[in-house]
Amino acid sequence: MKISIKELEELTSRAIENYGYRDKEVHVIMDVLLYAQMRDNNQGVVKLIDKGIPKDPKAGEIVIEKETPISARINGNKNHAMIVVSRAVDIVEEKARTRGFAIAGTFNTNTSSGAIGYYASRLAKQGLIGFTFSRSPERVAVHGSYEPVFGTNPLAVAIPTEADPIVLDMSTAATSYFGLVEAVTAGSDIPADFAYDNQGIPTTDPKKAIAGAIRSFDRSYKGSGLALIGEILAGPLVGAAFCGLGDSKGNWGHLIFAIDPELLTDRRELAKNVSAMVRKVKSTKKLQGVEEIFVPGEKESRLARERQETGLINVEDNLLAALRKVAVV
């Protein structure tokens, strides 16, 4: 169904408030969710239905437990990951501007941080090269197995240009967990090579996939290897659980770091050269049937901009109905 962006914002805000968040917390979470929804990323308002995102009654003060001029290890203390990772991005940006490089790790959160391209792109819009890694409870099987051992472990890299930044935001899994939730909500199947049921048989049923295991994004040892790297960087490196070891459901981890191009070149020169690279890539010879070549993040940014201009957005009917139920005052 097509609705106004204003209505979607109001529904999203009320739903977040109904889960116990207030003031700045609502704004931060809504900003992350709508970034995804505007780009047709499955890390959007679907997170507000099903089990939702109730505020943890144990949530306390976010604490920096270890800090240097270029780094910070942040104890999320059961706050929502979107709030904690947003704080980490603020810290990384400030330190990178001063020192040229900065890195932060977060742990002790138990919710999804959403579309991690959001955080990397925030850094890129400030002229920095942004990197984000995330891990979550085990949903993904290693290549050759059907037992879930990794999180869906997305990664994002954002690089400034003279226009919109290049934003590579990808899961190391064939789909995210919320991609399965969206399929369940819509009553649709998933592709046959996305996941196994709990007996190791390929399935198109998203419910069976949730009970089983998702495959790596490329269905090969390469994607599985990248998932392992993500598990390390956003797991043991930052003090979070990993591979089902430790408090896997209560201690999710993230790694964020930024590079100031001024360490090696001029910021404006980098943006100019990356923009030239984009133009070159987009001008390469197209295969039959291909109308346009895109760089990472381009289609999504264009879609978000078009929706902002019209003030309208399409939301799947069942998802919208579920969101309205959660948003009831």
C-alpha positions as CSV (number, residue, x, y, z in Angstrom):
1,M,0.0,0.0,0.0
2,K,1.2,3.5,-0.8
3,I,1.1,5.9,2.2
4,S,2.7,9.2,3.0
5,I,6.1,9.3,4.5
6,K,4.7,11.6,7.2
7,E,2.2,8.9,8.2
8,L,5.0,6.3,8.2
9,E,7.1,8.5,10.4
10,E,4.2,9.0,12.8
11,L,3.4,5.3,13.0
12,T,7.1,4.5,13.5
13,S,7.5,7.1,16.3
14,R,4.4,5.9,18.2
15,A,5.5,2.2,17.9
16,I,8.9,3.0,19.3
17,E,7.4,5.0,22.1
18,N,5.1,2.1,22.9
19,Y,8.1,-0.1,23.4
20,G,9.3,2.2,26.2
21,Y,11.7,4.6,24.5
22,R,11.7,8.3,24.9
23,D,12.9,11.6,23.4
24,K,16.3,11.2,21.8
25,E,16.1,7.4,21.9
26,V,13.0,7.5,19.7
27,H,14.6,9.9,17.2
28,V,17.8,7.8,16.9
29,I,15.9,4.5,16.4
30,M,13.4,6.0,14.0
31,D,16.2,7.6,11.9
32,V,17.9,4.2,11.5
33,L,14.7,2.3,10.7
34,L,13.5,4.9,8.1
35,Y,16.9,5.0,6.5
36,A,16.4,1.3,5.7
37,Q,12.7,1.6,4.8
38,M,13.2,4.4,2.4
39,R,15.8,2.2,0.5
40,D,13.7,-1.0,0.5
41,N,16.2,-2.5,2.9
42,N,14.7,-5.3,5.0
43,Q,16.2,-3.7,8.2
44,G,13.3,-1.2,8.4
45,V,10.0,-1.0,10.3
46,V,9.7,-4.8,10.1
47,K,11.7,-4.7,13.3
48,L,8.8,-3.2,15.1
49,I,6.4,-6.1,14.6
50,D,6.6,-9.8,15.6
51,K,8.6,-9.7,18.9
52,G,9.4,-6.0,18.4
53,I,12.0,-4.0,20.2
54,P,10.9,-3.6,23.8
55,K,13.3,-1.6,25.9
56,D,15.3,-3.8,28.2
57,P,14.3,-3.1,31.8
58,K,18.0,-3.7,32.7
59,A,19.2,-1.0,30.4
60,G,21.7,1.3,32.2
61,E,24.3,3.9,31.4
62,I,26.4,3.4,28.2
63,V,30.0,3.2,29.5
64,I,33.3,3.6,27.7
65,E,35.3,0.8,29.5
66,K,38.6,1.3,27.6
67,E,39.8,4.4,25.7
68,T,42.8,5.8,23.9
69,P,43.1,8.8,21.6
70,I,42.1,6.7,18.7
71,S,39.9,4.0,20.2
72,A,37.0,3.2,22.5
73,R,35.5,0.0,23.8
74,I,31.9,0.7,24.7
75,N,29.7,-1.3,27.1
76,G,26.1,-0.9,25.7
77,N,24.7,-2.0,29.1
78,K,21.6,-3.6,27.5
79,N,20.6,-0.4,25.6
80,H,19.2,-0.8,22.1
81,A,22.1,-1.4,19.7
82,M,21.0,1.5,17.4
83,I,21.5,3.9,20.3
84,V,24.8,2.4,21.3
85,V,26.3,2.2,17.7
86,S,25.1,5.7,17.0
87,R,27.1,6.8,20.1
88,A,30.1,4.9,18.8
89,V,29.9,6.6,15.4
90,D,29.9,10.0,17.2
91,I,33.0,9.0,19.1
92,V,34.8,7.6,16.0
93,E,34.0,10.7,14.0
94,E,35.4,13.0,16.6
95,K,38.6,11.0,17.2
96,A,39.2,10.4,13.5
97,R,39.0,14.2,12.8
98,T,41.6,14.8,15.4
99,R,43.9,11.8,14.8
100,G,43.2,10.7,11.3
101,F,42.0,7.3,12.3
102,A,39.7,5.9,15.0
103,I,38.1,2.7,15.9
104,A,35.4,1.7,18.4
105,G,33.9,-1.6,19.5
106,T,30.5,-2.1,21.2
107,F,29.3,-5.1,23.2
108,N,26.5,-6.0,25.7
109,T,23.6,-5.2,23.5
110,N,20.8,-7.7,22.6
111,T,19.1,-6.1,19.6
112,S,19.8,-5.5,15.9
113,S,21.6,-2.3,15.0
114,G,19.6,-2.2,11.7
115,A,21.1,-1.3,8.3
116,I,24.7,-0.8,9.1
117,G,25.2,1.2,5.9
118,Y,23.5,4.0,7.8
119,Y,26.4,4.3,10.2
120,A,29.1,4.0,7.6
121,S,27.4,6.6,5.4
122,R,27.2,9.0,8.3
123,L,31.0,8.9,8.5
124,A,31.3,9.3,4.7
125,K,29.1,12.3,4.7
126,Q,31.7,13.9,7.0
127,G,34.5,13.2,4.5
128,L,35.7,10.1,6.2
129,I,35.9,6.5,4.9
130,G,33.6,4.5,7.2
131,F,33.6,0.8,8.0
132,T,31.0,-1.1,10.1
133,F,30.9,-4.8,11.1
134,S,28.2,-6.5,13.1
135,R,27.4,-9.9,14.5
136,S,24.3,-11.4,16.0
137,P,23.0,-14.8,17.4
138,E,23.9,-17.8,15.2
139,R,21.6,-18.1,12.2
140,V,24.0,-19.0,9.4
141,A,25.7,-22.3,8.6
142,V,29.4,-22.6,7.7
143,H,29.9,-23.9,4.1
144,G,29.5,-27.7,4.2
145,S,27.2,-27.7,7.3
146,Y,23.6,-27.1,8.1
147,E,24.1,-26.2,11.7
148,P,23.8,-22.4,12.4
149,V,27.1,-21.1,13.9
150,F,27.5,-17.5,12.6
151,G,25.3,-14.4,12.8
152,T,24.2,-12.9,9.5
153,N,27.2,-10.7,10.1
154,P,26.7,-7.7,7.8
155,L,29.5,-5.3,6.8
156,A,29.4,-1.9,5.3
157,V,32.0,0.4,3.7
158,A,31.1,4.0,2.7
159,I,33.4,6.2,0.7
160,P,32.9,9.9,0.0
161,T,32.4,11.2,-3.6
162,E,31.4,14.6,-5.0
163,A,27.8,13.5,-4.7
164,D,26.2,10.6,-2.7
165,P,28.8,8.4,-1.0
166,I,29.5,4.9,-2.3
167,V,27.9,2.6,0.3
168,L,28.5,-1.1,0.2
169,D,26.1,-2.6,2.7
170,M,25.9,-6.4,2.6
171,S,25.0,-9.4,4.7
172,T,27.5,-12.2,4.6
173,A,24.4,-14.4,4.6
174,A,22.0,-15.2,1.7
175,T,19.4,-13.1,3.5
176,S,19.0,-11.4,6.8
177,Y,16.9,-12.8,9.6
178,F,14.4,-10.0,9.1
179,G,14.3,-10.9,5.4
180,L,12.8,-14.2,6.6
181,V,10.5,-12.3,9.0
182,E,9.3,-10.2,6.0
183,A,8.6,-13.3,4.0
184,V,6.6,-14.8,6.8
185,T,4.6,-11.6,7.2
186,A,3.9,-11.3,3.5
187,G,3.1,-15.1,3.2
188,S,5.7,-15.5,0.5
189,D,8.4,-18.1,-0.2
190,I,12.2,-17.6,-0.2
191,P,14.5,-18.7,-3.0
192,A,15.3,-22.4,-2.9
193,D,19.0,-21.9,-2.3
194,F,18.8,-19.4,0.6
195,A,18.4,-21.8,3.6
196,Y,18.1,-25.3,5.0
197,D,15.5,-26.7,7.4
198,N,16.7,-28.2,10.6
199,Q,17.4,-31.5,8.9
200,G,19.8,-29.9,6.3
201,I,17.2,-30.0,3.4
202,P,17.0,-26.9,1.2
203,T,13.7,-25.1,1.9
204,T,11.6,-22.3,0.4
205,D,9.5,-22.0,3.6
206,P,10.8,-19.0,5.7
207,K,9.4,-20.5,8.9
208,K,11.5,-23.7,8.3
209,A,14.5,-21.5,7.5
210,I,14.1,-19.7,10.8
211,A,14.2,-23.1,12.6
212,G,17.1,-24.2,10.4
213,A,20.0,-22.3,9.0
214,I,20.7,-19.6,6.4
215,R,23.4,-20.1,3.8
216,S,26.3,-17.7,3.1
217,F,25.6,-15.0,0.5
218,D,27.5,-16.7,-2.3
219,R,26.7,-20.3,-1.1
220,S,30.4,-21.1,-1.1
221,Y,33.5,-21.2,1.1
222,K,34.3,-17.6,0.2
223,G,31.2,-16.2,1.8
224,S,31.6,-18.5,4.7
225,G,35.1,-17.3,5.2
226,L,34.0,-13.6,5.2
227,A,31.3,-14.5,7.7
228,L,34.0,-15.9,10.0
229,I,36.1,-12.7,9.7
230,G,33.0,-10.7,10.6
231,E,32.4,-13.0,13.6
232,I,35.9,-12.4,14.8
233,L,35.9,-8.6,14.3
234,A,32.5,-8.0,15.9
235,G,32.8,-10.8,18.5
236,P,36.0,-11.6,20.5
237,L,37.8,-8.4,19.4
238,V,35.2,-6.2,21.0
239,G,34.3,-8.5,23.9
240,A,31.0,-9.9,22.5
241,A,29.8,-13.4,22.3
242,F,30.6,-15.5,19.2
243,C,29.7,-18.8,17.5
244,G,27.2,-19.6,20.3
245,L,29.9,-19.3,22.9
246,G,29.1,-16.9,25.7
247,D,25.8,-15.0,26.0
248,S,25.0,-15.2,22.3
249,K,21.5,-13.8,22.7
250,G,22.4,-11.0,25.1
251,N,25.9,-9.9,24.0
252,W,25.9,-8.8,20.4
253,G,28.9,-6.9,19.1
254,H,29.9,-4.2,16.6
255,L,33.1,-2.7,15.2
256,I,33.2,0.7,13.7
257,F,36.3,2.5,12.3
258,A,37.0,5.5,10.2
259,I,39.9,6.7,8.1
260,D,40.5,10.4,7.3
261,P,41.7,10.5,3.7
262,E,44.0,13.4,4.7
263,L,46.3,10.7,6.1
264,L,47.3,9.8,2.6
265,T,45.8,12.4,0.2
266,D,43.5,15.4,0.0
267,R,39.9,14.8,0.9
268,R,38.6,16.8,-2.1
269,E,41.1,15.0,-4.4
270,L,39.8,11.7,-3.2
271,A,36.2,12.6,-3.7
272,K,37.1,13.9,-7.2
273,N,38.9,10.8,-8.2
274,V,36.3,8.4,-6.8
275,S,33.6,10.4,-8.7
276,A,35.7,9.9,-11.9
277,M,35.9,6.2,-11.1
278,V,32.1,6.0,-10.7
279,R,31.6,7.8,-14.1
280,K,34.0,5.3,-15.7
281,V,32.3,2.3,-14.2
282,K,28.9,3.5,-15.2
283,S,30.0,4.2,-18.8
284,T,31.4,0.7,-19.5
285,K,29.8,-1.4,-22.2
286,K,26.5,-2.9,-21.2
287,L,25.3,-6.4,-21.7
288,Q,22.2,-6.9,-23.8
289,G,19.1,-6.0,-21.7
290,V,21.1,-3.9,-19.2
291,E,19.8,-0.4,-19.1
292,E,22.1,1.1,-16.5
293,I,25.1,0.1,-14.4
294,F,25.0,1.0,-10.7
295,V,27.7,1.4,-8.0
296,P,27.0,0.2,-4.4
297,G,24.3,2.3,-2.7
298,E,23.3,4.3,-5.9
299,K,20.0,2.7,-6.5
300,E,19.0,2.9,-2.9
301,S,20.0,6.6,-2.6
302,R,18.0,7.3,-5.8
303,L,15.0,5.5,-4.5
304,A,15.1,7.3,-1.2
305,R,15.5,10.7,-2.9
306,E,12.5,10.0,-5.3
307,R,10.3,9.0,-2.3
308,Q,11.3,12.2,-0.4
309,E,10.3,14.3,-3.5
310,T,6.9,12.6,-3.8
311,G,6.3,12.3,-0.1
312,L,5.0,8.8,-0.7
313,I,6.3,5.2,0.0
314,N,5.0,1.7,-0.7
315,V,4.7,-0.5,2.4
316,E,3.7,-4.2,2.1
317,D,0.0,-4.5,3.2
318,N,0.5,-7.1,6.0
319,L,3.5,-5.2,7.3
320,L,1.6,-1.9,7.4
321,A,-1.3,-3.5,9.2
322,A,1.0,-5.1,11.8
323,L,2.8,-1.7,12.3
324,R,-0.5,0.1,12.9
325,K,-1.4,-2.4,15.6
326,V,1.9,-1.8,17.4
327,A,1.5,2.0,17.0
328,V,-1.9,2.1,18.6
329,V,-1.9,4.7,21.4
